[in-house]
């Protein structure tokens, strides 16, 4: 069985006159936590949307969990994700929103799985409240609970700690590390580079739609590198 979970080759996507992805080739190996780093508008979200089938690329190919072409929807059923701001049925409770997600992915023992996910993110006591009354942080936590439902083989997380307080951020990090230890591969973007450096096992830097560098956690540690400084050097044209 292949050790590769995600492989893209020369993915390109243009919106009007802006090339959001410019021949992006990324390989994410099984068991990795791959941190995708870049400015707003650099192309991180577009790449994630392409992988999830939410956006069609102009060119390029991809393989997800061994599936390609018409078989990609089979792989995507095994992905938990957050893209931009999570959306819910606001007039329904947190629990009922989770129930919909559980049935969409064909989850067994859905009640137990929902309970476990909501407890992990600290929302179980609020499970019967309507989502319309949730704060930004609570909505984000519910999005994470939905993404991790059923311990998916692959998580694709776009700014998952957006709106969370420091305690919640640490909690989410611990949840992701635990899932990763149990076999979940993770592709994640975040503007909080200090937090990313505590979490990821490898990094890819995107600038103006291009993947300009990949580096492993070991290389960062062995070189005593600061992720934020490395990003700033790349953004300013250094290598």
URZIRA-V490688 format. One record per residue. N is the residue number from 1. RES is the residue in one small letter. SS is DSSP state (helix for helix, strand for strand, loop for the rest). D_CENTER is the distance of its C-alpha to the mean C-alpha in Angstrom with 1 decimal. Layout:
BEGIN
n res ss d_center
N RES SS D_CENTER
N RES SS D_CENTER
END
This chain:
BEGIN
n res ss d_center
1 x loop 23.5
2 x loop 21.2
3 x loop 19.2
4 x strand 16.7
5 x strand 13.6
6 x strand 12.5
7 x strand 15.3
8 x strand 15.8
9 x strand 19.3
10 x strand 20.4
11 x strand 17.9
12 x strand 19.6
13 x strand 19.2
14 x strand 21.8
15 x strand 22.1
16 x loop 25.8
17 x loop 26.7
18 x strand 23.3
19 x strand 21.5
20 x strand 17.8
21 x strand 17.1
22 x strand 20.1
23 x strand 20.4
24 x strand 17.0
25 x loop 17.2
26 x loop 14.4
27 x strand 14.8
28 x strand 12.4
29 x strand 14.6
30 x loop 14.7
31 x loop 14.0
32 x loop 12.2
33 x strand 9.6
34 x strand 9.1
35 x strand 8.8
36 x strand 9.0
37 x strand 11.8
38 x loop 14.0
39 x loop 16.0
40 x loop 15.5
41 x loop 16.3
42 x loop 15.7
43 x loop 13.7
44 x helix 10.0
45 x helix 9.3
46 x helix 12.1
47 x helix 10.8
48 x helix 7.6
49 x helix 10.3
50 x helix 12.6
51 x helix 10.7
52 x helix 10.5
53 x loop 14.1
54 x loop 14.0
55 x loop 15.6
56 x loop 18.2
57 x loop 18.6
58 x loop 22.2
59 x strand 22.4
60 x strand 20.9
61 x strand 19.8
62 x strand 16.8
63 x strand 16.7
64 x strand 14.2
65 x loop 15.5
66 x loop 18.9
67 x strand 19.0
68 x loop 20.0
69 x helix 21.7
70 x helix 22.8
71 x helix 21.3
72 x helix 17.6
73 x helix 17.6
74 x helix 18.5
75 x helix 15.4
76 x helix 13.1
77 x loop 14.8
78 x loop 13.3
79 x strand 9.6
80 x strand 8.1
81 x strand 5.7
82 x strand 6.0
83 x loop 7.4
84 x loop 9.9
85 x loop 12.1
86 x loop 12.0
87 x loop 15.4
88 x loop 17.9
89 x loop 21.5
90 x loop 23.0
91 x loop 26.4
92 x loop 25.0
93 x strand 24.3
94 x helix 21.0
95 x helix 22.3
96 x helix 23.2
97 x helix 19.9
98 x helix 18.4
99 x helix 21.3
100 x helix 20.5
101 x helix 16.9
102 x helix 18.6
103 x helix 21.2
104 x helix 19.0
105 x loop 17.5
106 x loop 20.9
107 x loop 20.3
108 x loop 23.4
109 x loop 24.7
110 x helix 22.5
111 x helix 24.4
112 x helix 23.9
113 x helix 20.2
114 x helix 19.8
115 x helix 22.0
116 x helix 20.1
117 x helix 16.7
118 x helix 18.5
119 x helix 20.4
120 x helix 17.6
121 x loop 16.3
122 x loop 19.9
123 x loop 20.5
124 x helix 22.8
125 x helix 25.9
126 x helix 24.7
127 x loop 23.7
128 x loop 26.7
129 x loop 26.3
130 x strand 25.5
131 x helix 22.1
132 x helix 24.1
133 x helix 25.3
134 x loop 22.0
135 x loop 21.2
136 x helix 18.0
137 x helix 16.9
138 x helix 17.9
139 x helix 16.1
140 x helix 12.8
141 x helix 13.7
142 x helix 14.6
143 x helix 11.3
144 x helix 9.8
145 x helix 12.9
146 x helix 12.4
147 x helix 9.0
148 x helix 10.7
149 x loop 13.9
150 x loop 15.7
151 x loop 13.7
152 x loop 11.9
153 x loop 12.3
154 x strand 8.7
155 x strand 5.4
156 x strand 2.7
157 x strand 1.6
158 x strand 4.6
159 x loop 7.3
160 x loop 7.1
161 x loop 10.6
162 x loop 12.2
163 x loop 15.6
164 x loop 15.7
165 x loop 18.9
166 x helix 19.2
167 x helix 19.9
168 x helix 16.9
169 x helix 14.6
170 x helix 16.5
171 x helix 16.2
172 x helix 12.4
173 x helix 12.5
174 x helix 15.2
175 x helix 13.4
176 x helix 10.5
177 x helix 13.3
178 x helix 15.4
179 x helix 13.1
180 x helix 12.6
181 x helix 16.4
182 x loop 16.9
183 x loop 15.3
184 x loop 11.6
185 x strand 9.8
186 x strand 6.4
187 x strand 4.7
188 x strand 3.9
189 x strand 6.3
190 x loop 9.1
191 x loop 12.8
192 x loop 14.0
193 x helix 14.8
194 x helix 17.0
195 x helix 14.3
196 x helix 12.1
197 x helix 15.3
198 x helix 15.8
199 x helix 12.6
200 x loop 11.7
201 x loop 14.1
202 x strand 13.9
203 x strand 13.1
204 x strand 13.3
205 x strand 15.0
206 x strand 15.2
207 x strand 18.3
208 x loop 19.7
209 x loop 17.7
210 x strand 18.7
211 x strand 17.0
212 x strand 19.7
213 x strand 19.0
214 x strand 17.2
215 x strand 18.2
216 x strand 17.9
217 x helix 18.0
218 x helix 21.6
219 x helix 22.6
220 x helix 21.4
221 x helix 23.3
222 x helix 26.3
223 x loop 26.6
224 x loop 26.3
225 x loop 23.9
226 x loop 22.3
227 x helix 18.8
228 x helix 19.7
229 x helix 23.0
230 x helix 21.7
231 x helix 19.5
232 x helix 22.5
233 x helix 24.8
234 x helix 22.7
235 x helix 22.5
236 x loop 26.2
237 x loop 26.9
238 x loop 27.3
239 x loop 26.1
END
